[in-house]
Amino acid sequence: MTEEQKRTARWLETVKSVLYGMAGHDMARYALKTRGSMEHLFILITMGDLLGVPILPPYYSLRLLPYVVPQISTWKRRMLREKDLTDALA
């Protein structure tokens, strides 16, 4: 590969990164934020009895327990955290 081809490849990579930053980065962040919210909602529905919210019978919660164990500590922290107006703005 010649020096001219390397320079062109770097330039194209830079343009691709700039276009991603302009067009796709915000959508990717929003999708990740939405996914996190959905995961926390799912854990609330299945493991709500840990916080005193009986939604599903415990049988189904116990069947799903192995899949949600890694996320329970962060979920409890998020659900029990005090919320204010600035949380809605972020």
Secondary structure, 3 states (H helix, E strand, C coil): CCHHHHHHHHHHHHHHHHHHHHHCHHHHHHHHHHHHHHHHHHHHHHHHHHCCCCCCCHHHHHHHHHHHHHHHHHHHHHHHCCCCHHHHHC
